[in-house]
Amino acid sequence: MEDKTRITELTQKYRGQDISHEELEELNAFLDAKPGRRQAFEERINDDNILESAAIFMEAEKARAANWSALGWDTVLASPQAPVRKISRRWVWVAAASVLLLLAGAGLFLERSKTTPPPVAKTPVQPVNDRLPGGNRAVLTLDNGQHIVLDSVGTGFLARQVNSRVEKTADGQVKYAAVGATATIRFNTLTTPAGGQYQVVLSDGTKVWLNNASSLRFPSAFAGAQRDVELTGEAYFEVARDASHPFVVHKENMAIRVLGTHFNVRAYNDESIQSTTLLEGLVEITDGAHKAVLNPGDRAALKSRGPVKVEHGVDVDEVISWKNGYFHFEGDDLPEVMIQLARWYDVSVEYRGNFKPQKFKGKIERNLPLSMVLQGLESPDVHFTIENKKIVVSP
């Protein structure tokens, strides 16, 4: 296939994401017919002028050399220790056997990822078995045992309890408002399934983002000397300041005490480490026998046994990427990546065979189908298939 009009037509369809499976195979065949064509295509796909002529592909090597030289990446591309995965419209991955391979101007790549179309896939997407991303799904359990499936109810008034009023806002949050004063504390529970997330505004104005497979138990209206809540899973808190009533997050043997601050807690039952990362303010963490005070940028890790360990200068953007709609990996290994995907897409993971060590670095939006995410993770050493509600990982 060397017809320039046909190439331009396929390129237009590809950029508009309106290309059929057969047309994608046709475009792939053309790009693989001669050395340099695919790379030239990927380098120039953002350039509007690519649609004016298909001649760019006939001069691929010249264009490629000029483009990479101008960017100053010639030495990176020439180095066998810096393989860079294809750039897509929403993601880019750098995967390798060690942290030393996480190079090649990742910041530039992540910046480009907002506008670059997805790669021309050599492995077809699996539309039949594909899994859609998670979304705003949760169940609210009131103190009387009533269950409200939040993604199935409309906006407006949800319930009236003795000391509070509950409503669902137009932007999909659950919002509590204290009504009157009472010494009786009545607890509600917000639960997200695998593939779910939700936001709640507590009666004191504290905002909580609840990640997938998590639950938050809290008073419908706070009363008493401190504001106590219980967490399982992961949540991000923006605590309303009240110097007279500390806010305390409980998780089994750990307590996080704050006055008014922004922090993230990760405490899943199936993970051996519970962690708290502080973004703003001051946090005190206790496990009964040990205590640690966190400053912004600190992360405290607590195992089932042993003291609290504090790490300074962590990448807080990575920690709360889930809250901002992204997966963000910074040298994560394959099992760590698969755990996050399994929770968000509500699937299990099966490993078949032995794997070389893999490290992943990059960002990807959480609103993509599972097949697109897995295409970005693929490498010569690891492959993925989707079998109903299961990701099969093979070498």
VOPAGU-2260 file (C-alpha; in pm, 1 decimal, decimal comma):
REM VOPAGU-2260
SITE   aa  ch    i         X         Y         Z
SITE  MET   A    0       0,0       0,0       0,0
SITE  GLU   A    1     185,1     311,6    -119,4
SITE  ASP   A    2    -106,0     536,2    -222,6
SITE  LYS   A    3     -57,2     871,8     -49,7
SITE  THR   A    4    -428,5     955,4     -56,1
SITE  ARG   A    5    -508,6     629,5     119,6
SITE  ILE   A    6    -234,2     687,9     378,4
SITE  THR   A    7    -369,3    1033,7     451,7
SITE  GLU   A    8    -721,8     895,1     484,7
SITE  LEU   A    9    -611,0     630,2     733,8
SITE  THR   A   10    -409,2     885,9     927,8
SITE  GLN   A   11    -712,9    1113,5     954,8
SITE  LYS   A   12    -925,9     826,1    1082,5
SITE  TYR   A   13    -657,6     724,0    1329,5
SITE  ARG   A   14    -621,4    1073,8    1470,6
SITE  GLY   A   15    -999,0    1101,0    1501,8
SITE  GLN   A   16   -1009,7     756,3    1670,7
SITE  ASP   A   17   -1260,4     647,2    1406,8
SITE  ILE   A   18   -1054,2     374,3    1246,6
SITE  SER   A   19   -1185,9      19,3    1204,3
SITE  HIS   A   20    -996,2    -294,9    1296,0
SITE  GLU   A   21    -932,5    -374,8     928,3
SITE  GLU   A   22    -809,9     -22,2     856,5
SITE  LEU   A   23    -583,5     -34,5    1160,4
SITE  GLU   A   24    -427,0    -355,8    1028,8
SITE  GLU   A   25    -380,1    -187,6     690,5
SITE  LEU   A   26    -206,6     109,7     851,7
SITE  ASN   A   27       9,3    -120,3    1062,5
SITE  ALA   A   28     118,0    -311,5     754,3
SITE  PHE   A   29     224,3      11,9     586,0
SITE  LEU   A   30     414,5     138,5     890,0
SITE  ASP   A   31     602,9    -190,7     927,3
SITE  ALA   A   32     686,6    -221,8     556,7
SITE  LYS   A   33    1003,4     -11,8     578,0
SITE  PRO   A   34    1241,6      77,1     861,8
SITE  GLY   A   35    1171,7     411,7    1025,2
SITE  ARG   A   36     813,1     457,8     912,9
SITE  ARG   A   37     647,9     371,5    1243,2
SITE  GLN   A   38     878,5     592,9    1444,2
SITE  ALA   A   39     833,0     882,5    1202,8
SITE  PHE   A   40     457,1     837,6    1227,3
SITE  GLU   A   41     462,8     847,2    1606,4
SITE  GLU   A   42     693,9    1148,0    1611,8
SITE  ARG   A   43     477,2    1352,1    1377,2
SITE  ILE   A   44     124,9    1240,1    1465,9
SITE  ASN   A   45      66,0    1555,7    1674,1
SITE  ASP   A   46     166,4    1781,0    1386,3
SITE  ASP   A   47    -135,0    1908,8    1191,0
SITE  ASN   A   48      79,0    1926,3     879,4
SITE  ILE   A   49     100,5    1549,1     873,8
SITE  LEU   A   50    -239,1    1545,9     706,1
SITE  GLU   A   51    -124,2    1767,9     421,4
SITE  SER   A   52     100,3    1506,9     272,4
SITE  ALA   A   53     198,6    1144,9     323,5
SITE  ALA   A   54     547,5    1213,5     192,8
SITE  ILE   A   55     677,0    1230,3     549,5
SITE  PHE   A   56     673,7     851,6     555,1
SITE  MET   A   57     885,7     828,5     240,4
SITE  GLU   A   58    1151,5    1047,2     409,5
SITE  ALA   A   59    1118,1     890,8     750,8
SITE  GLU   A   60    1482,7     854,3     835,8
SITE  LYS   A   61    1565,6    1215,4     751,6
SITE  ALA   A   62    1270,6    1348,2     950,6
SITE  ARG   A   63    1344,7    1123,0    1244,5
SITE  ALA   A   64    1706,2    1235,0    1265,9
SITE  ALA   A   65    1606,0    1601,3    1254,0
SITE  ASN   A   66    1333,9    1565,4    1513,2
SITE  TRP   A   67    1536,4    1370,3    1770,6
SITE  SER   A   68    1845,3    1584,2    1716,7
SITE  ALA   A   69    1645,2    1899,7    1778,3
SITE  LEU   A   70    1518,9    1753,9    2105,3
SITE  GLY   A   71    1868,3    1649,2    2211,2
SITE  TRP   A   72    1765,1    1289,8    2268,3
SITE  ASP   A   73    1999,9    1122,2    2018,9
SITE  THR   A   74    2220,2     967,3    2286,2
SITE  VAL   A   75    1921,2     842,6    2481,1
SITE  LEU   A   76    1772,4     671,5    2180,1
SITE  ALA   A   77    2105,1     520,2    2086,7
SITE  SER   A   78    2161,4     374,4    2432,2
SITE  PRO   A   79    2052,0      12,1    2478,5
SITE  GLN   A   80    2000,9      93,1    2848,2
SITE  ALA   A   81    1720,5     340,5    2793,2
SITE  PRO   A   82    1436,4     172,1    2602,9
SITE  VAL   A   83    1132,8     399,2    2589,2
SITE  ARG   A   84     782,8     263,0    2539,0
SITE  LYS   A   85     556,3     417,6    2275,2
SITE  ILE   A   86     390,8     749,3    2352,9
SITE  SER   A   87      11,2     737,7    2355,4
SITE  ARG   A   88    -260,3     997,8    2374,3
SITE  ARG   A   89    -307,4     955,0    2748,1
SITE  TRP   A   90     -12,5     758,0    2871,8
SITE  VAL   A   91     347,9     678,9    2830,8
SITE  TRP   A   92     545,8     408,0    2997,6
SITE  VAL   A   93     909,2     350,0    3060,5
SITE  ALA   A   94     967,0     -10,6    3169,5
SITE  ALA   A   95    1299,2    -176,6    3235,5
SITE  ALA   A   96    1488,7    -419,2    3453,7
SITE  SER   A   97    1628,3    -157,2    3690,9
SITE  VAL   A   98    1573,6     197,4    3810,7
SITE  LEU   A   99    1866,7     308,9    3595,6
SITE  LEU   A  100    1650,8     252,2    3290,3
SITE  LEU   A  101    1384,7     499,7    3401,3
SITE  LEU   A  102    1534,9     780,7    3195,0
SITE  ALA   A  103    1469,3     955,5    2865,0
SITE  GLY   A  104    1308,0    1281,2    2972,3
SITE  ALA   A  105    1003,7    1133,5    3141,1
SITE  GLY   A  106     870,3    1475,9    3233,7
SITE  LEU   A  107     852,8    1575,8    2867,4
SITE  PHE   A  108     681,4    1251,1    2780,6
SITE  LEU   A  109     419,8    1290,3    3050,8
SITE  GLU   A  110     352,1    1643,6    2935,1
SITE  ARG   A  111     300,2    1523,1    2577,4
SITE  SER   A  112      74,5    1243,8    2692,9
SITE  LYS   A  113    -219,6    1482,0    2724,2
SITE  THR   A  114    -242,1    1537,1    2349,6
SITE  THR   A  115     -76,7    1245,2    2169,3
SITE  PRO   A  116    -305,1     985,1    2002,7
SITE  PRO   A  117    -280,5     621,2    2112,9
SITE  PRO   A  118     -18,1     406,0    1943,2
SITE  VAL   A  119    -105,1     196,6    1641,3
SITE  ALA   A  120    -149,6    -128,4    1825,3
SITE  LYS   A  121      13,7    -442,9    1693,6
SITE  THR   A  122    -197,9    -651,0    1931,4
SITE  PRO   A  123    -573,4    -606,3    1873,4
SITE  VAL   A  124    -784,4    -479,6    2160,7
SITE  GLN   A  125   -1017,3    -735,9    2317,4
SITE  PRO   A  126   -1357,9    -562,7    2297,3
SITE  VAL   A  127   -1555,0    -866,2    2409,6
SITE  ASN   A  128   -1359,7    -931,9    2729,1
SITE  ASP   A  129   -1262,1    -573,0    2799,0
SITE  ARG   A  130   -1334,3    -415,5    3136,7
SITE  LEU   A  131   -1456,2     -60,7    3176,3
SITE  PRO   A  132   -1292,9     160,3    3439,7
SITE  GLY   A  133   -1440,1     208,2    3783,1
SITE  GLY   A  134   -1649,7     509,8    3875,8
SITE  ASN   A  135   -1854,7     679,4    4144,7
SITE  ARG   A  136   -2014,8     379,1    4311,6
SITE  ALA   A  137   -2082,9     332,2    4680,9
SITE  VAL   A  138   -2336,6     219,7    4939,9
SITE  LEU   A  139   -2431,2     439,3    5235,2
SITE  THR   A  140   -2549,8     253,7    5545,6
SITE  LEU   A  141   -2746,9     462,6    5796,7
SITE  ASP   A  142   -2757,7     406,5    6172,3
SITE  ASN   A  143   -3091,1     222,6    6141,6
SITE  GLY   A  144   -2943,8     -30,4    5898,2
SITE  GLN   A  145   -3094,2     120,2    5582,3
SITE  HIS   A  146   -2874,4      83,2    5273,2
SITE  ILE   A  147   -2872,0     351,1    5004,5
SITE  VAL   A  148   -2705,3     261,2    4672,5
SITE  LEU   A  149   -2572,2     604,6    4587,0
SITE  ASP   A  150   -2508,9     547,2    4217,1
SITE  SER   A  151   -2875,1     447,3    4176,2
SITE  VAL   A  152   -3041,9     747,1    4340,8
SITE  GLY   A  153   -3095,7    1098,7    4213,8
SITE  THR   A  154   -2967,9    1422,4    4358,2
SITE  GLY   A  155   -3129,1    1597,4    4652,8
SITE  PHE   A  156   -3256,2    1479,8    4990,6
SITE  LEU   A  157   -3153,8    1125,9    5094,1
SITE  ALA   A  158   -3234,5    1089,7    5463,6
SITE  ARG   A  159   -3308,7    1268,9    5789,3
SITE  GLN   A  160   -3156,7    1130,9    6107,6
SITE  VAL   A  161   -3197,7    1250,4    6464,2
SITE  ASN   A  162   -2911,0    1496,9    6444,0
SITE  SER   A  163   -2836,9    1535,0    6072,0
SITE  ARG   A  164   -2969,1    1575,7    5722,0
SITE  VAL   A  165   -2812,6    1385,8    5430,4
SITE  GLU   A  166   -2827,8    1483,9    5064,8
SITE  LYS   A  167   -2662,9    1397,4    4735,7
SITE  THR   A  168   -2526,2    1701,2    4556,2
SITE  ALA   A  169   -2537,0    1772,0    4183,8
SITE  ASP   A  170   -2166,5    1689,2    4150,9
SITE  GLY   A  171   -2219,6    1344,5    4303,8
SITE  GLN   A  172   -2104,1    1397,0    4664,3
SITE  VAL   A  173   -2283,1    1286,6    4978,8
SITE  LYS   A  174   -2313,9    1584,5    5211,8
SITE  TYR   A  175   -2404,9    1587,7    5581,2
SITE  ALA   A  176   -2544,6    1884,3    5771,4
SITE  ALA   A  177   -2587,2    1884,3    6148,8
SITE  VAL   A  178   -2940,6    1959,3    6265,3
SITE  GLY   A  179   -2979,3    2070,8    6626,7
SITE  ALA   A  180   -2761,7    1946,0    6910,6
SITE  THR   A  181   -2757,5    1600,9    7066,6
SITE  ALA   A  182   -2523,7    1401,9    7288,8
SITE  THR   A  183   -2608,6    1080,5    7104,3
SITE  ILE   A  184   -2359,4     973,0    6837,7
SITE  ARG   A  185   -2511,5     780,0    6548,4
SITE  PHE   A  186   -2271,2     617,7    6305,1
SITE  ASN   A  187   -2308,1     585,9    5928,7
SITE  THR   A  188   -2082,0     386,9    5695,0
SITE  LEU   A  189   -1980,3     468,7    5337,7
SITE  THR   A  190   -1854,7     163,2    5146,5
SITE  THR   A  191   -1703,6     149,7    4798,5
SITE  PRO   A  192   -1672,0    -179,4    4607,5
SITE  ALA   A  193   -1381,1    -282,1    4388,9
SITE  GLY   A  194   -1415,0     -47,2    4092,2
SITE  GLY   A  195   -1581,4     223,7    4300,2
SITE  GLN   A  196   -1492,2     556,4    4460,2
SITE  TYR   A  197   -1689,8     831,7    4630,6
SITE  GLN   A  198   -1671,7    1169,1    4804,9
SITE  VAL   A  199   -1841,3    1265,4    5127,9
SITE  VAL   A  200   -1861,3    1593,1    5317,4
SITE  LEU   A  201   -1896,7    1526,9    5689,5
SITE  SER   A  202   -2110,9    1736,4    5922,4
SITE  ASP   A  203   -1812,6    1949,6    6032,1
SITE  GLY   A  204   -1721,5    2035,0    5673,2
SITE  THR   A  205   -1437,1    1782,3    5642,9
SITE  LYS   A  206   -1407,1    1647,1    5288,7
SITE  VAL   A  207   -1316,9    1282,3    5229,7
SITE  TRP   A  208   -1233,8    1109,7    4901,3
SITE  LEU   A  209   -1278,8     732,7    4944,4
SITE  ASN   A  210   -1083,2     506,2    4709,0
SITE  ASN   A  211   -1197,4     169,2    4573,5
SITE  ALA   A  212   -1261,0    -130,9    4803,6
SITE  SER   A  213   -1271,1      93,0    5109,8
SITE  SER   A  214   -1506,3     191,5    5390,6
SITE  LEU   A  215   -1540,9     489,4    5623,7
SITE  ARG   A  216   -1742,6     475,2    5947,2
SITE  PHE   A  217   -1828,3     818,9    6086,8
SITE  PRO   A  218   -2085,1     998,5    6303,7
SITE  SER   A  219   -2378,8    1150,4    6120,2
SITE  ALA   A  220   -2305,6    1454,1    6339,5
SITE  PHE   A  221   -2000,2    1497,0    6561,3
SITE  ALA   A  222   -2038,9    1528,7    6937,5
SITE  GLY   A  223   -1792,5    1505,9    7221,9
SITE  ALA   A  224   -1432,4    1613,8    7274,3
SITE  GLN   A  225   -1294,9    1480,1    6943,8
SITE  ARG   A  226   -1410,1    1386,1    6597,0
SITE  ASP   A  227   -1355,3    1010,1    6548,7
SITE  VAL   A  228   -1384,0     814,5    6223,6
SITE  GLU   A  229   -1276,2     460,8    6127,0
SITE  LEU   A  230   -1115,2     371,5    5794,4
SITE  THR   A  231   -1049,2      52,6    5605,3
SITE  GLY   A  232    -878,1      87,3    5266,7
SITE  GLU   A  233    -765,1     424,0    5133,8
SITE  ALA   A  234    -892,9     779,2    5169,8
SITE  TYR   A  235    -776,8    1136,0    5126,2
SITE  PHE   A  236    -887,2    1383,1    5394,0
SITE  GLU   A  237    -919,1    1760,2    5393,9
SITE  VAL   A  238   -1004,5    1817,9    5758,0
SITE  ALA   A  239   -1198,0    2124,9    5864,8
SITE  ARG   A  240    -999,4    2314,5    6127,7
SITE  ASP   A  241   -1133,9    2302,3    6482,6
SITE  ALA   A  242    -868,4    2349,2    6750,3
SITE  SER   A  243   -1111,8    2247,0    7026,0
SITE  HIS   A  244   -1204,8    1914,4    6865,7
SITE  PRO   A  245    -917,6    1709,0    6719,3
SITE  PHE   A  246    -996,9    1487,5    6422,3
SITE  VAL   A  247    -886,1    1125,4    6470,4
SITE  VAL   A  248    -873,5     849,7    6207,3
SITE  HIS   A  249    -869,2     498,6    6353,9
SITE  LYS   A  250    -748,8     179,9    6184,4
SITE  GLU   A  251    -708,8    -119,2    6415,2
SITE  ASN   A  252    -390,5     -44,1    6613,8
SITE  MET   A  253    -320,5     294,3    6449,8
SITE  ALA   A  254    -461,8     637,8    6528,6
SITE  ILE   A  255    -398,9     954,8    6326,1
SITE  ARG   A  256    -468,8    1274,1    6517,2
SITE  VAL   A  257    -501,2    1614,4    6349,0
SITE  LEU   A  258    -659,4    1955,2    6400,8
SITE  GLY   A  259    -697,8    2073,0    6041,4
SITE  THR   A  260    -490,4    1933,0    5759,9
SITE  HIS   A  261    -470,3    1746,8    5426,4
SITE  PHE   A  262    -343,9    1389,2    5431,6
SITE  ASN   A  263    -380,4    1047,5    5267,7
SITE  VAL   A  264    -424,9     718,1    5452,4
SITE  ARG   A  265    -372,7     377,4    5292,2
SITE  ALA   A  266    -472,1      88,2    5518,8
SITE  TYR   A  267    -605,7    -208,9    5322,9
SITE  ASN   A  268    -663,8    -529,4    5516,0
SITE  ASP   A  269    -474,9    -737,4    5259,0
SITE  GLU   A  270    -161,4    -519,8    5273,8
SITE  SER   A  271      99,7    -562,0    5545,3
SITE  ILE   A  272     189,0    -191,7    5564,8
SITE  GLN   A  273     -40,0      94,5    5664,5
SITE  SER   A  274      78,8     436,3    5548,7
SITE  THR   A  275     -11,0     798,9    5612,2
SITE  THR   A  276     119,9    1078,9    5390,8
SITE  LEU   A  277      89,2    1443,7    5491,8
SITE  LEU   A  278      37,0    1718,8    5235,6
SITE  GLU   A  279     -48,1    2013,2    5459,3
SITE  GLY   A  280     -58,3    2087,1    5831,4
SITE  LEU   A  281      61,2    1860,4    6112,5
SITE  VAL   A  282     -24,3    1499,3    6199,3
SITE  GLU   A  283      47,6    1283,0    6501,4
SITE  ILE   A  284      42,0     904,2    6455,7
SITE  THR   A  285      33,2     652,3    6739,9
SITE  ASP   A  286      15,8     274,8    6753,4
SITE  GLY   A  287     -11,0     243,7    7128,1
SITE  ALA   A  288     357,4     204,6    7204,9
SITE  HIS   A  289     508,2     441,3    6949,1
SITE  LYS   A  290     441,9     792,2    6826,8
SITE  ALA   A  291     550,8     995,2    6523,0
SITE  VAL   A  292     481,8    1353,3    6415,8
SITE  LEU   A  293     463,4    1424,7    6042,5
SITE  ASN   A  294     543,6    1742,2    5855,4
SITE  PRO   A  295     427,6    1811,0    5496,4
SITE  GLY   A  296     597,8    1569,8    5256,3
SITE  ASP   A  297     643,5    1298,7    5521,9
SITE  ARG   A  298     504,0     946,9    5500,1
SITE  ALA   A  299     467,3     718,3    5801,2
SITE  ALA   A  300     463,3     342,7    5748,0
SITE  LEU   A  301     341,0     101,0    6011,0
SITE  LYS   A  302     367,1    -277,1    5989,5
SITE  SER   A  303     169,4    -516,5    6205,6
SITE  ARG   A  304     477,3    -538,7    6428,0
SITE  GLY   A  305     742,9    -278,2    6488,3
SITE  PRO   A  306     762,9      98,8    6530,2
SITE  VAL   A  307     634,3     366,8    6296,6
SITE  LYS   A  308     891,0     448,6    6026,2
SITE  VAL   A  309     890,4     797,2    5872,8
SITE  GLU   A  310    1011,3     874,6    5520,4
SITE  HIS   A  311    1079,9    1236,8    5427,0
SITE  GLY   A  312    1038,9    1415,6    5093,6
SITE  VAL   A  313     800,1    1170,1    4928,1
SITE  ASP   A  314     628,9    1244,0    4595,5
SITE  VAL   A  315     285,7    1348,0    4723,6
SITE  ASP   A  316     149,8    1379,8    4369,2
SITE  GLU   A  317     208,0    1008,0    4323,2
SITE  VAL   A  318      41,2     928,5    4655,2
SITE  ILE   A  319    -283,3    1113,9    4575,5
SITE  SER   A  320    -285,3    1046,0    4200,1
SITE  TRP   A  321    -583,8     813,2    4249,3
SITE  LYS   A  322    -781,9    1103,3    4395,3
SITE  ASN   A  323    -690,0    1318,8    4093,0
SITE  GLY   A  324    -795,5    1052,0    3840,7
SITE  TYR   A  325    -462,3     886,8    3758,6
SITE  PHE   A  326    -253,5     580,8    3816,8
SITE  HIS   A  327      98,2     707,2    3885,0
SITE  PHE   A  328     386,9     461,9    3901,0
SITE  GLU   A  329     739,1     553,1    4009,3
SITE  GLY   A  330     948,7     239,9    3983,3
SITE  ASP   A  331     664,2       9,5    4090,5
SITE  ASP   A  332     712,7    -359,4    4020,0
SITE  LEU   A  333     464,2    -574,3    3829,2
SITE  PRO   A  334     268,2    -713,0    4129,0
SITE  GLU   A  335     227,5    -361,6    4273,1
SITE  VAL   A  336      86,3    -236,8    3942,7
SITE  MET   A  337    -147,0    -535,7    3910,1
SITE  ILE   A  338    -288,5    -482,9    4261,3
SITE  GLN   A  339    -401,8    -132,8    4168,6
SITE  LEU   A  340    -553,2    -245,3    3838,3
SITE  ALA   A  341    -731,2    -538,5    4002,7
SITE  ARG   A  342    -902,7    -313,1    4257,1
SITE  TRP   A  343   -1004,7     -45,7    4006,9
SITE  TYR   A  344   -1131,3    -276,5    3731,4
SITE  ASP   A  345   -1272,5    -535,1    3975,5
SITE  VAL   A  346   -1073,9    -825,3    3834,6
SITE  SER   A  347    -842,4   -1096,3    3961,1
SITE  VAL   A  348    -487,0   -1153,7    3837,5
SITE  GLU   A  349    -329,2   -1485,4    3737,4
SITE  TYR   A  350      42,9   -1523,0    3666,8
SITE  ARG   A  351     151,1   -1793,0    3423,8
SITE  GLY   A  352     525,0   -1851,6    3395,5
SITE  ASN   A  353     835,5   -1680,2    3526,0
SITE  PHE   A  354     910,7   -1312,6    3474,1
SITE  LYS   A  355    1217,4   -1094,3    3456,6
SITE  PRO   A  356    1219,0    -806,5    3707,5
SITE  GLN   A  357    1007,4    -520,8    3575,1
SITE  LYS   A  358     984,9    -160,1    3691,7
SITE  PHE   A  359     721,3      80,5    3564,5
SITE  LYS   A  360     724,0     458,4    3554,6
SITE  GLY   A  361     449,7     682,5    3418,0
SITE  LYS   A  362      97,3     815,8    3453,3
SITE  ILE   A  363    -225,2     693,6    3303,4
SITE  GLU   A  364    -581,6     814,9    3342,7
SITE  ARG   A  365    -809,7     588,0    3543,9
SITE  ASN   A  366   -1102,2     642,2    3306,9
SITE  LEU   A  367    -960,0     422,2    3027,3
SITE  PRO   A  368   -1076,1      69,6    2940,4
SITE  LEU   A  369    -855,3    -201,9    3084,7
SITE  SER   A  370    -733,9    -313,9    2741,6
SITE  MET   A  371    -576,6      26,7    2674,0
SITE  VAL   A  372    -395,3      21,9    3006,1
SITE  LEU   A  373    -259,2    -326,2    2941,8
SITE  GLN   A  374    -140,0    -228,8    2593,8
SITE  GLY   A  375      68,6      41,9    2754,6
SITE  LEU   A  376     222,1    -204,9    2999,0
SITE  GLU   A  377     314,6    -468,9    2741,9
SITE  SER   A  378     677,6    -538,5    2663,6
SITE  PRO   A  379     874,4    -823,6    2505,6
SITE  ASP   A  380     902,3    -974,6    2854,4
SITE  VAL   A  381     543,3    -947,0    2975,7
SITE  HIS   A  382     208,0    -991,8    2799,5
SITE  PHE   A  383    -153,2    -964,5    2909,8
SITE  THR   A  384    -484,9   -1115,1    2811,0
SITE  ILE   A  385    -830,3   -1055,0    2958,4
SITE  GLU   A  386   -1038,6   -1361,6    3037,5
SITE  ASN   A  387   -1377,1   -1249,8    3166,6
SITE  LYS   A  388   -1298,2   -1090,8    3506,2
SITE  LYS   A  389    -935,0   -1197,1    3511,2
SITE  ILE   A  390    -606,2   -1053,9    3384,9
SITE  VAL   A  391    -371,0   -1330,9    3272,6
SITE  VAL   A  392      -3,7   -1228,6    3286,9
SITE  SER   A  393     244,5   -1432,7    3086,2
SITE  PRO   A  394     607,0   -1388,2    2969,3
